[in-house]
Amino acid sequence: MNYMYRNNMPQQMMGHNQMDHSEVMHVMVMEPFVFKAASSLIEKYVVIETTRGSISGVLTDAKPDHVVVKQRDSLFFIRLCEIIWIMPE
């Protein structure tokens, strides 16, 4: 049987779609070193390798959870947890 924990007490789950959703836990992945590195490269041309491929362009903004890269007329919002490496060009 599957159990979920609520207030440190096990509660039996009825199924995946029947969990008690009265308590929602929000989770945000923080990448402080990637964020700091990206912040220092704002307004510079960069190449970013992600888990889905690479993208190059001008890094226009950096937030604690994502960066914004401008490539020609398009903006790309890349989650920091998807970044493998960043290289200034």
N, C-alpha and C positions, 0 to 999 in steps of 0.2 A: 504494500500500500504506500501511496505517496502522502507525505505530510508537509504542511507549510507551518512556519513558526510565526506566531502573533503574540506579542508581549511575552516572549520567551517560553510560550506554552505551545506544544505541537497541536495542530488542528488538522483533522483529516480532510484531504482534498477530494472533491467529487470527480474531478476531471480537469483537463487543461482549461477549458472554457468556463468552468464553474467555480473558479477560485474566488475567495472573498476579496473584493477590490476596495474595501472600505478604507484601507490604509495604503497610500501610494508612496513609494520611495523614488525620488528623482535622483539620478546619478549623472554626474558630469565628469568626463575624463579630462584630466588636466595634464598637459605636456609643458611644464614651465620652461624647460631648456629650449625646446623647439620654439615656443612663443617668444622667448627673449632673443633668440637668433633671428627669427623672422622680423621682429620689431626693429632690429638694427638694419634691416635690408629694405625698409619701406622706401618707395620711389626709385628702386634700383631694378635693373633687369636680372631676373633669376631663372634658374632651371630647377624645377621641383620634381623629384621622383616620388610617385605615390604607389600604393598597392595595385593600382589599375593602369599604370603607365606614367609617362613624364609629360610635363607641361612647362612651357617657357613663356615669359612675358614680364611685365612690370608689376612688382608687388605693390599694390596700392593701399592695403590695410592689413593689420594683424590684430586679432582678438584672441582671448584666452582659449577659444575652442576652434577657430578657423582662421584662414588667411584668404585674401582676395587678390587674384592675379588678373591683370588686364592683358588680353592678347588681341591685338587689333581693336575691333569694336565689341569684343565679347568680354564679359566678366565671369570668372570662375571662382566659386567659393569652395575651398578645400578644407576639410576637417583636419585638424592637427594630428589626430590619431591615425590618419591615413598616410601621413608623410613619412617617407623612408629617409630622404636627405634633401637638403637645399643647397644649391651652389650659386653664388653670385657670378654673373658673367661679365 
